[in-house]
Amino acid sequence: MTLVAVTGYPRLQNIPAYWSGSATRSPFAFSVVDSSGLPLAHGLGRLTAAATLTVDRWLQSFVSSTYADASLSSVALGSSQVFVLGAAGPWSARACMATLNAETTANPSTFGRRRVSGHIGALGSSYALSANTLYFAPYRSEYGGEVSSIGIPITAAAAGKSIRLGLFACDAVGKPGALLAETGALSVASTGDVSGSVTSIAIPPGYYWIGMVSDGTPSIRSGTIGDYQLPVGMADWGYTGRSVPRALYYSYTFGAMPSSGPAMSSMTVDAAPYNGGAGPAPVLEFAA
């Protein structure tokens, strides 16, 4: 979809969360509205060029007074002027946007805007990590914002060892994509919350992965949920349906994060799907 400038309206390409100036960011939810502001369609997509919106999935449409949300391979928008907004309209039942109480805040008195994934319904006890193994935990940001740090509570220490954390985009099929931000080495020699600052990055609401790698065998806090699924259409995960696992992992020598996640075939799936299981519960801290 080719985007053109409209006088008086901001352009998606000028929003860092959607376009870096040269590289594609994570998928974001968008709405298409007519000239009077009435919704026509909602989907997931990404800017693959400054003025090109590539649609990964159409989720819903409301064209010619007809609502549709099943198996949408395309949406006929007609020849009238339309506006593409970098947000999902409130009419959308499957929007990757906030619901009022969907996001859980961990230890608010300590971390303020430090949030676990929006899909986690209850915090658990612990999840054991193996040394020199890169784990990817699914993360859904309900509100988005400017990420300033990444953290994880340590429930079982590893003397003299460290952990590194990274934020990864979710690619078009749902697996870990490009590295967006990472911490340095953080000590896991004692239990409690550990957190590392990152170069601030603004992210839209949506789906991400948080990477974790240690040179020891600490345990981290876990979280449980009844279900975690991507929107209808984003189905090609290489494992059970649209449900996500507790974690993905593969052998990786402790050090800086890779520039992107590996192929699905290179990773092991921990207990797919996530339903009812306890997986890692890292957190993102958002700037006030």
C-alpha positions in Angstrom: 0.0 0.0 0.0 1.6 3.3 -1.1 1.2 6.2 1.3 1.1 9.8 0.3 1.3 12.9 2.4 -1.9 14.7 3.4 -1.6 18.3 4.5 -2.1 18.7 8.2 -1.6 15.1 9.1 1.6 13.4 10.4 3.3 10.7 8.3 3.9 7.2 9.6 7.5 7.4 8.3 8.2 10.2 10.7 7.4 8.1 13.7 10.5 6.2 14.9 8.5 3.3 16.3 7.3 2.5 12.7 10.2 3.5 10.6 13.9 3.9 11.5 14.8 5.9 8.4 16.3 2.9 6.6 15.0 -0.3 8.2 11.7 -2.0 8.9 10.5 -2.0 12.5 8.1 -4.4 14.2 4.6 -5.0 12.8 2.1 -2.6 14.2 -1.7 -2.4 14.3 -3.2 0.1 11.9 -6.7 1.3 10.9 -7.9 2.6 7.6 -10.7 5.2 7.9 -12.6 7.2 5.3 -12.5 11.0 5.0 -15.1 11.4 7.7 -13.2 9.2 10.2 -15.4 6.1 9.9 -13.5 2.8 10.0 -13.1 0.7 6.9 -10.5 -1.9 7.9 -8.0 -3.0 10.5 -4.8 -5.0 10.1 -1.2 -5.7 11.0 1.6 -4.4 8.9 4.9 -2.7 8.7 6.7 0.0 6.7 9.0 -1.7 4.3 9.9 1.6 2.7 9.3 5.2 3.9 6.0 5.4 2.0 5.1 1.7 1.6 2.9 -0.1 4.1 3.2 -3.8 3.6 0.1 -5.5 5.1 1.0 -8.8 6.9 -2.6 -9.6 7.8 -6.0 -8.0 7.3 -8.0 -8.7 10.5 -11.3 -6.9 9.9 -13.1 -4.8 7.4 -16.3 -2.8 7.3 -16.8 -1.8 3.7 -20.2 -0.9 2.1 -21.8 -1.5 5.5 -20.7 -5.1 5.5 -18.5 -6.4 8.4 -16.0 -9.2 7.9 -13.3 -10.8 10.0 -12.7 -14.3 8.6 -10.0 -15.3 6.1 -9.4 -11.8 4.7 -6.8 -12.1 2.0 -7.5 -8.6 0.8 -9.8 -5.6 1.4 -11.4 -3.5 -1.3 -11.0 0.1 -0.2 -12.3 1.6 -3.5 -11.0 4.8 -5.1 -12.0 7.4 -2.5 -9.5 9.1 -0.3 -8.7 7.1 2.9 -6.4 7.7 5.8 -4.1 5.1 7.4 -3.6 5.5 11.1 -0.8 3.9 13.1 -3.3 2.6 15.7 -6.2 0.2 15.8 -9.6 1.7 16.1 -11.8 1.0 19.2 -14.3 -0.8 17.0 -11.8 -3.6 16.5 -12.4 -6.7 18.7 -9.1 -8.2 17.7 -7.0 -5.1 17.9 -3.4 -5.3 19.2 -4.2 -2.4 21.4 -4.9 -1.9 25.1 -7.8 -3.2 27.0 -8.4 -1.4 30.3 -7.0 -3.9 32.7 -5.0 -6.2 30.4 -1.5 -5.3 31.4 0.0 -6.4 34.7 2.5 -4.2 36.6 5.1 -6.0 38.6 6.3 -4.4 41.9 4.8 -1.0 41.1 6.2 0.6 44.3 9.7 -0.3 43.2 9.6 0.0 39.4 6.7 2.2 38.6 6.2 1.6 34.9 7.8 -1.8 34.9 5.5 -4.2 33.2 5.3 -7.9 32.5 3.7 -9.1 29.3 0.0 -8.2 28.9 -0.9 -11.9 28.3 0.3 -13.0 31.8 -2.6 -13.4 34.2 -0.7 -14.5 37.3 3.0 -14.5 38.4 4.4 -17.9 39.3 7.5 -19.1 41.2 10.5 -19.9 39.0 11.8 -21.0 35.6 15.2 -22.6 35.4 17.7 -21.4 32.8 20.6 -23.5 31.4 24.0 -21.9 30.8 24.9 -20.7 27.4 21.4 -21.0 26.1 19.5 -18.1 24.5 15.8 -18.1 25.6 13.1 -16.1 23.9 10.0 -15.3 26.0 6.9 -14.1 24.3 5.9 -10.5 25.2 2.8 -8.6 24.4 2.8 -4.8 25.0 -0.7 -3.5 25.5 0.1 0.2 25.4 3.5 0.6 23.9 5.7 3.5 24.9 9.4 4.3 25.3 11.4 1.4 26.6 14.2 2.4 29.0 15.3 -0.9 30.6 14.7 -4.6 30.6 14.6 -6.7 33.7 13.9 -10.1 35.4 13.5 -11.1 39.0 16.0 -13.8 40.0 14.5 -16.5 42.2 17.6 -18.7 42.5 21.0 -17.2 42.3 24.2 -18.3 40.5 27.4 -17.2 42.2 29.7 -15.2 40.0 27.4 -15.4 37.0 25.6 -13.0 34.8 22.6 -12.6 32.5 22.0 -10.4 29.5 18.5 -9.4 28.2 17.3 -8.2 24.8 14.1 -7.0 23.2 13.3 -8.5 19.8 10.7 -7.7 17.2 8.1 -10.2 16.3 8.4 -11.0 12.6 5.6 -11.6 10.1 5.1 -15.2 11.1 5.4 -14.6 14.8 9.0 -15.8 15.6 11.8 -13.5 17.0 12.9 -11.0 14.4 15.3 -8.0 14.6 17.1 -7.0 17.8 15.7 -3.7 19.0 17.5 -3.1 22.3 19.8 -5.0 24.8 21.3 -4.7 28.2 24.9 -5.3 29.3 25.8 -8.2 31.6 23.8 -8.1 34.8 24.8 -10.0 37.9 22.7 -13.0 39.1 24.9 -13.7 42.2 21.9 -12.9 44.4 18.1 -13.2 44.3 15.9 -10.2 43.6 15.1 -7.9 40.8 17.8 -7.2 38.2 17.4 -4.6 35.5 19.6 -3.1 32.9 19.2 0.1 30.9 19.0 0.1 27.2 19.2 2.8 24.5 15.7 4.2 24.6 13.4 3.0 21.9 9.7 3.8 21.3 7.6 0.7 20.5 3.9 0.6 19.5 1.5 -1.8 21.1 1.9 -5.3 19.8 3.9 -8.5 20.0 7.6 -8.9 20.8 10.1 -11.4 22.2 12.5 -10.9 25.1 15.8 -12.7 24.9 17.7 -14.0 27.9 21.1 -15.7 28.0 23.3 -16.5 31.1 26.7 -18.1 31.7 25.3 -19.8 34.8 22.1 -21.6 35.8 19.9 -19.1 37.7 16.2 -19.4 38.0 13.9 -16.5 37.1 10.4 -15.6 37.9 7.7 -17.3 35.9 4.2 -16.3 34.8 1.1 -18.3 33.8 -1.8 -17.7 31.5 -4.8 -19.7 30.2 -4.1 -18.8 26.6 -1.9 -16.6 24.4 -2.6 -16.4 20.7 -1.7 -14.0 17.9 -4.5 -12.6 15.8 -6.3 -14.8 13.3 -4.2 -15.2 10.2 -0.8 -15.1 11.8 -0.7 -18.9 11.9 2.5 -20.2 10.4 4.6 -20.6 13.6 6.0 -24.0 13.0 4.2 -25.4 16.0 0.7 -25.8 17.4 -1.8 -23.5 15.7 -1.6 -19.8 16.7 -0.8 -20.5 20.4 2.7 -19.5 21.5 5.1 -21.6 23.6 6.4 -20.9 27.1 9.7 -20.1 25.4 12.0 -20.8 22.5 15.6 -21.6 23.0 18.8 -22.7 21.4 22.5 -23.1 22.2 24.3 -19.7 22.3 27.5 -18.7 23.9 27.0 -16.0 26.6 27.6 -12.6 25.2 26.0 -9.8 23.2 22.6 -10.6 21.6 22.4 -11.7 17.9 21.2 -9.1 15.5 18.0 -11.2 14.9 16.4 -14.4 16.0 17.4 -17.7 14.2 15.2 -19.8 12.0 12.5 -21.8 13.7 14.3 -25.0 12.7 17.3 -24.0 14.9 15.2 -23.5 18.1 13.6 -25.9 20.6 10.0 -25.2 21.6 9.4 -25.4 25.4 6.0 -26.9 26.0 4.0 -25.5 23.1 1.4 -24.2 23.4 1.7 -21.8 26.4 -1.8 -22.7 27.6 -1.8 -23.3 31.3 2.0 -23.5 31.6 4.5 -21.4 33.5 7.0 -19.6 31.3 9.6 -16.8 31.9 8.1 -13.5 33.0 10.6 -10.8 32.1 9.6 -7.1 32.2 10.0 -4.0 30.2 10.4 -0.6 32.0 8.8 2.3 30.2 9.9 5.9 30.6 7.4 8.1 32.5 
